[in-house]
Amino acid sequence: MTISNAADRKKILEAITEVSNSMTRISAERDFIKDAVADVSDRFQIPKKIVAKMARVYHKQSFNAESEQNEEFESLYEEVVMLTAPTAP
């Protein structure tokens, strides 16, 4: 494949440059998120996994859906594992 038109090559390069700049911003934001989660975890002795999940749920505004899904999981787990597991001798 050959791009012979100089104007088209310039447009492609501009797009690639903008994509690269966006990737740099994404990387920086991921680093910020990682550092912020670690800071809260260290300061308040909350596991990083919980802090990150709280942030995701807050961002998505999905607390009710998360709660319902957790309730379904708990019920099914108890039904399958707790009620059917063999008892210890």
N, C-alpha and C positions, 0 to 999 in steps of 0.2 A: 504494500500500500504506500502510495506517495501523495504527499500534500504539496502540490506545486505552487499554490497561490500563497504569497507572502502574508496577505491579510488573514487568511484562514489559519496559517501557522501561528500568527501572533495571537489570534483569538483562542486557539487551543492552549498555547503557552500561558495566557492570562488565566484561563480556566484552571489549568493544572496548578498554577501559583496560588490561586484562591483556595483550591482544595487543600493544598499543602498548608496554607495559613490556617484554615479551619481545623485541620488535623492537629496542628500545634496548639490551638486554643483548647481543643478537646482533651489533649494530653495534659495540659496545664490544669484544666478543670478536674480531671480524674485525680491528679496529684493533690489538689486542694481538698477534694472529697475524702480521699484516703487520710490526709493529715487531720482534717476536722473530726472525722470519726475516731481516729486514734486519740486525739486530744480529749474528746468527751469521754471516751472509754477510760483513759488514764485518770482523768480528774474525778470521775464519779464512780469508778469501779463497775462499769456496765460493760458486759462483753461487746466487743466490736460488732459481732454478728447482729446483736440486738439493736445497737445504735444505727447500723446501716439499714436494717429492716424498718426501724421507726422512720428514718428519713425517706425511704422509698414509699412507705405507706402514706406518709404525710404528703409527699410530692404528688402521688397518684390520687390522693384523697380516697383511698380504698379501705379505710378501717372496717367498715361494715362488711365488705366482701371478705376481707381477711379473717374477721371474727367468725363469719358463717363457715368459711372453709375450714378453719381450725376446729370448730364445733363438730362439723361433719367428720373430720379426721379423728377426733377424740372418740366419737361414738362408734365409728367403724373399727377403730383400733381396739377399743374395749370389747366390742362384739366378737371380733375375730381372734384377737390374741388373748385377752384377759379371760374370756369365758370358755375358750376352747383349748387353752394351753394345758398340758398335763400338769398335775400337781406334783410338787417335789416330794420324794419319799421321806 
